[in-house]
């Protein structure tokens, strides 16, 4: 059965996305729990990938003005990594951004994931920086 990917609706689905993010970023990667949920969650559009009714991957998008969309909190459940779900959620996010007239997408990628985002057309910019104790690079991609 193919995955279902869509914008998350309602408090229960958003709570499931936050739980998945905690599983990946806080439990696995030891990021500070108090940094995982932020003020942008309320204004972001959240996406999920479901297999057999269970949320297995997620991401969020925030309008940063000037035609830009910032993608973040991209997470795939550990047991599902390597199945292409990261690509599935990113393809949906990028299509949604283009359909709404965004001209560029930006994100802050963990350095270990740079190649994944480069395959999606993102280009690294600037120097490596630390976020939640993990090395990141800013990346951008035109959406024309």
N, C-alpha and C positions, 0 to 999 in steps of 0.2 A: 504494500500500500504506500503510495507516494506521500511525502510530508505535506501538511497543510501549513501555509505561511500567510500571516495576515496581521493587520493592526490589532493590538490587544484592546478589548472592550471591557469596561467594568473593573471594579475594585478587586474582585477575586483573581482575574487574570493578571492584573498589575502586581498583586501580592505574590503570585506564582513566579513572575519575572524577578521580583526582588529576592525571593527565596533562592532562585537559581543563581542570581548574581552573587549572593552571599556564599553559596556553595562553591562557586568558582573563585571569586576574588578574595573573600575573607577566609574561608576554610582551607582551600587549596593553596592560594598564593600568599596568604597571611597579610593581606591589606587591612588597614585599620577599619573596623566595623563602622565607626562613626563617620567615615568618609564615603561609604558606599552609597548611601541615600543622601541626595542633596536637593537644594531648592529647584534645580532644573527638572527633576522628576515630575513635578506638578505640571510644567508647561510642555514637556516633551511628548512626542508621539512614540509609543512603544510598539514593537513588533515581536512576534513569536513564531516559532516553528514547532508544530505539534506532530507527534507520531503516536498513533493509537490513543489520541486524546490527551496525551501528556506533553507538557511544555518541555522541549529539549534544547532549544536555543532561543536567544533573544538579543535585542538591540534597541537603542533609542535614537531619536533625531530631535535636534533643537534648532530652530531658526536663529541664526546669529546675525541676521541683517545683511544688507548689501548683496543679496542673492545667494548667501551662503547657508549651508545646512551642516551642522556638526553632528557627526555620528559618534556614538559612544556606548559604553556598557555592553559591548558585543561579547556574549558568553555562550558556550556550548557545554552541555553536561559531559563530564569526563568519559562516561561509558559510551557516548555517541561521537566522540571526536574521531576524525578520519572518515566519516560517512558523508562529508560534503554539506553538512548543515550550516556551517559558517558561511559558505558560498550561497546557499539558499537564502538565508536571512539577508545577507548583503545585497544580493540581486534584487530582492523585493524592496529593500530600503532605497537603493539607488533608483529603481523604477518609480517609486513613490515620489522621490525628490524631483526627478525630471518632470513627472506629470504635474507637479505643483509649481513649476517654473523656476526652481532653484538652478543657478548657473554653475555652482561649484559645491563640492562636498569636501569637508575637512575632518580630520580625526587625529587623535594622539594615540599612536600604535605602540604597544609594547615591542621592544626591539626584537624579541624572539618571534614576533608575528609579522615583521616587515615584508618578508617574501610573499606571504599570503595577500597582503594589501597591495603590493606591487603587481601581483597577477590580476588584480581587479582594476588596475589603471591608476592607482595612487602613487604619488611621487614624494619621497622624503624631502623635508626642508629643515634647515636649521640644525642646531646641535642636539646631541643626546641630552635629555634632562630626566630627573627623577620625579616620579609621581607615585605616591604610596610606597616608596622604597624600591620601585621597579624602573629600569631604564626604558625611556620612551623616545620616539621621534614624532614630530608634527608631520602630517602628510596631507596632500591636497590632490584633488582630481576635478577637472572640468566636467560639467554635465551636459554640454551642448549637443 
